[in-house]
Every structure is written in C-alpha cells, then in structure tokens.
Amino acid sequence: MKNQDVPEVIKRLRSEVKNWRTTTLTEIALTGKPFLVLVSCVLSLRTKDETTADACKRLFPLANTPAEIIELGQEKLAELIYPVGFYNNKAASIIDNCKNIIERYDGKTPDSIEELLTLKGVGRKTANLVITLGFGKPGICVDIHVHRIFNRLGYIETKTPDETESVLRKKLPKEYWIESNDLLVAFGQNHCHPISPRCSTCRISEFCKRIGVTKHR
C-alpha cells in the first residue's frame, strides 16, 4: 500500500466496519468520560473484548469516578473485574491510579501521553487510546492488529508496536490518526486474521502486499 492509497483504504474500511461488532473501548468512548476509557483500557490488556465488556458492565454502574472506585476497595474491585487477565494486579493499579488522579490532577484524568505514562499499568497503547478516544486529541494507538496489518499491507516495515507508532506519526496523514485503531482492530478481529486471513473477500486486497501471509482463504 502506498501513501496515495490511504484515503481509499480508509474509506472502504469505514464501510466494512459497519458490519462488525463495535469494540468495548469504542462504546465506552461514547460516554464522553476519559476516566472510564482509562479504566477500561487497563482492564482490556491481555483480555478478550467480551470479558472486558462484562467487567465494565459490572463495575461502572457501581463506581465510575476515582473516588467511588477507591471507596469500593481493592478486594471488591478485583471481585467485580474478575476474570480479566491479571485482575488482582489490575485492581491494585487502578486503585493507585485513582489516588494519583485525585492527588496530582484534582480528580481529572490527565490528557497528555507523558502524564498518562506516569500511571501504573499505562503504556503507550493505553495512553494513546485515552487521548484519542477520551479527549479526541491526535494520537496513534498501536496494538498488535494495527502493527500487524500495516506491515502486512506493506505500508511500513517495523519490528515492534512502538516502532510502528513512531513511523506512522511521520508517514500516516494526521487526519487518519484517531480512527486507524478502531478500523484496524475491527478489521483484524473480523476479517484480516493473523493466520489464514480472508483475502478472497477482502475489500482492500488490491492494495495489500500480503507480507508474511503464507496461507489465506
């Protein structure tokens, strides 16, 4: 895929994504509450989307502010978010982050990558998701789907998600930064699978170099 192909590829993916299930993080972003995006991002790490969704449905009706989550306590929080991956560690991190947000940021979720990276359990992927989905600010969230698909398309040649983010910030037109994660995660989960992707029915196959693809349908 070349840079001049990006607008058409994004256009086709926008059309296709309407047929696929919306991710939990996208749904939570519609609440307009960055704090909920932050918590759900932490919960989602190494966890299936359906499990994250169920955990959020149990937690947020009971507590959806830093103060309310602190009041729950770590034990109750861990119980509510189980069985997300590493639920005990995540409960501890979320409680610690709630305290930091209250003490350092007057109860408001920080809106810069640098500040978000100081919170426990928050890496570049999560920080970018919070500023893009929570605040609508420019950022490029790179998870394994985004990293894999941009490399599969031949648009970039990188070894790690962090390297992918760095290269995309220089190459990908800024107008596509925020939505690229939503589109490619949905595309990766529903169509462009890691093994045996559905190339024969892919709307963007003509732009794809199929880098690393040894078997497809």
WOHUQUI-V728610 format. One record per residue. N is the residue number from 1. RES is the residue in one letter. SS is DSSP state (@ for helix, = for strand, . for the rest). D_CENTER is the distance of its C-alpha to the mean C-alpha in whole Angstrom. Layout:
n: [N	N]
res: [RES	RES]
ss: [SS	SS]
d_center: [D_CENTER	D_CENTER]
This chain:
n: [1	2	3	4	5	6	7	8	9	10	11	12	13	14	15	16	17	18	19	20	21	22	23	24	25	26	27	28	29	30	31	32	33	34	35	36	37	38	39	40	41	42	43	44	45	46	47	48	49	50	51	52	53	54	55	56	57	58	59	60	61	62	63	64	65	66	67	68	69	70	71	72	73	74	75	76	77	78	79	80	81	82	83	84	85	86	87	88	89	90	91	92	93	94	95	96	97	98	99	100	101	102	103	104	105	106	107	108	109	110	111	112	113	114	115	116	117	118	119	120	121	122	123	124	125	126	127	128	129	130	131	132	133	134	135	136	137	138	139	140	141	142	143	144	145	146	147	148	149	150	151	152	153	154	155	156	157	158	159	160	161	162	163	164	165	166	167	168	169	170	171	172	173	174	175	176	177	178	179	180	181	182	183	184	185	186	187	188	189	190	191	192	193	194	195	196	197	198	199	200	201	202	203	204	205	206	207	208	209	210	211	212	213	214	215	216	217]
res: [M	K	N	Q	D	V	P	E	V	I	K	R	L	R	S	E	V	K	N	W	R	T	T	T	L	T	E	I	A	L	T	G	K	P	F	L	V	L	V	S	C	V	L	S	L	R	T	K	D	E	T	T	A	D	A	C	K	R	L	F	P	L	A	N	T	P	A	E	I	I	E	L	G	Q	E	K	L	A	E	L	I	Y	P	V	G	F	Y	N	N	K	A	A	S	I	I	D	N	C	K	N	I	I	E	R	Y	D	G	K	T	P	D	S	I	E	E	L	L	T	L	K	G	V	G	R	K	T	A	N	L	V	I	T	L	G	F	G	K	P	G	I	C	V	D	I	H	V	H	R	I	F	N	R	L	G	Y	I	E	T	K	T	P	D	E	T	E	S	V	L	R	K	K	L	P	K	E	Y	W	I	E	S	N	D	L	L	V	A	F	G	Q	N	H	C	H	P	I	S	P	R	C	S	T	C	R	I	S	E	F	C	K	R	I	G	V	T	K	H	R]
ss: [.	.	@	@	@	@	@	@	@	@	@	@	@	@	@	@	@	.	.	.	.	.	.	@	@	@	@	@	@	.	.	.	.	@	@	@	@	@	@	@	@	@	@	@	.	.	.	.	@	@	@	@	@	@	@	@	@	@	@	.	.	.	.	.	.	@	@	@	@	@	@	@	.	@	@	@	@	@	@	@	@	.	.	.	.	.	@	@	@	@	@	@	@	@	@	@	@	@	@	@	@	@	@	@	@	.	.	.	.	.	.	.	@	@	@	@	.	.	.	.	.	.	.	@	@	@	@	@	@	@	@	@	@	@	.	.	.	.	.	.	.	.	.	@	@	@	@	@	@	@	@	@	.	.	.	.	.	.	.	.	@	@	@	@	@	@	@	@	@	@	@	.	.	@	@	@	@	@	@	@	@	@	@	@	@	@	@	@	@	@	.	.	.	.	.	.	=	.	@	@	@	.	.	.	@	@	@	.	.	.	.	.	.	.	.	=	.]
d_center: [23	25	23	26	24	21	22	23	20	18	20	21	17	17	20	19	16	18	19	16	15	12	9	9	7	9	12	12	11	14	16	16	16	13	14	13	10	10	12	10	7	10	11	8	9	12	12	12	10	14	15	12	13	17	16	15	18	20	19	19	22	24	22	20	21	21	25	25	22	25	27	26	26	25	26	26	22	22	24	22	18	20	19	16	16	18	18	21	20	17	19	21	18	17	21	21	19	20	24	22	21	24	27	25	23	26	23	21	17	17	16	16	14	17	18	15	15	18	17	17	14	12	11	10	6	7	9	8	5	9	11	10	9	11	14	14	14	14	11	10	6	7	6	10	10	10	12	14	15	15	18	19	20	22	20	20	21	19	19	16	12	14	17	14	13	16	18	16	17	20	20	18	19	18	18	15	13	11	11	10	6	7	11	10	8	11	13	13	13	16	18	17	17	17	21	23	21	23	24	27	26	23	23	22	24	27	24	23	25	24	23	23	24	27	27	26	27]
